Amino acid sequence: QVQLVESGGGLVQPGGSLRLSCAVSGVVFSNYVMSWYRQAPGKERELVATIDTTGYRRNYEDSVKGRFSISRDNANKQVYLQMNSLKPEDTAVYYCNARYPGSRSRGSWGQGTQVTVSS
């Protein structure tokens, strides 16, 4: 089964940057659509960014457009989220998600990594 391990979270000042990584194992990585979600305290988990199996198609939540960038390295089975111009509103636990196209499930999840944006 799919195994996902996120890393790269931490404390950063407003306007700063972080790069999150997600290591994938147990499957043929290139067959999976990859996404980043986040969940702030008291709020629903929301989709932040998605990248297709080839890496050529990307989608972003409106509030992060122009600031965040999702990418993948199929050879090394990694997906990344580059976060620039961070705001306090970006504070949340960030989760990596892997979904097989055509699957009826929501996909597989990592354990999450905390991102805190504060002065």
SULCORWO-V26194 format. One record per backbone hydrogen bond with DSSP energy under -1.0 kcal/mol. CO is the residue of the C=O (numbers start at 1). NH is the residue of the N-H. E is the energy in kcal/mol with one decimal. If there is no record, write none. Layout:
{{CO | NH | E} {CO | NH | E}}
//
This chain:
{{3 | 25 | -2.0} {5 | 23 | -2.4} {7 | 21 | -2.6} {10 | 116 | -2.6} {12 | 118 | -2.0} {13 | 16 | -2.3} {16 | 86 | -2.2} {18 | 83 | -3.2} {20 | 81 | -2.1} {21 | 7 | -2.1} {22 | 79 | -1.8} {23 | 5 | -1.7} {25 | 3 | -2.3} {27 | 29 | -1.1} {28 | 31 | -1.9} {29 | 32 | -2.0} {33 | 99 | -2.6} {34 | 51 | -2.9} {35 | 97 | -2.5} {36 | 48 | -2.9} {36 | 49 | -1.7} {37 | 95 | -2.7} {38 | 46 | -3.0} {39 | 93 | -2.2} {40 | 43 | -2.2} {46 | 38 | -2.3} {48 | 61 | -2.5} {49 | 36 | -2.6} {50 | 59 | -2.1} {51 | 34 | -2.0} {57 | 52 | -2.2} {59 | 50 | -2.2} {61 | 64 | -1.8} {64 | 67 | -2.1} {64 | 68 | -2.5} {67 | 84 | -1.9} {69 | 82 | -2.9} {71 | 80 | -2.8} {73 | 78 | -1.7} {77 | 24 | -2.3} {78 | 73 | -2.9} {79 | 22 | -1.8} {80 | 71 | -1.7} {81 | 20 | -2.6} {82 | 69 | -2.1} {83 | 18 | -2.1} {86 | 15 | -3.2} {87 | 90 | -2.2} {88 | 91 | -1.7} {92 | 115 | -2.5} {93 | 39 | -2.0} {94 | 113 | -2.0} {95 | 37 | -2.7} {96 | 110 | -1.7} {97 | 35 | -2.3} {98 | 108 | -2.7} {99 | 33 | -2.8} {100 | 103 | -2.4} {108 | 98 | -2.0} {113 | 94 | -2.8} {115 | 92 | -1.8} {116 | 12 | -2.6}}
//
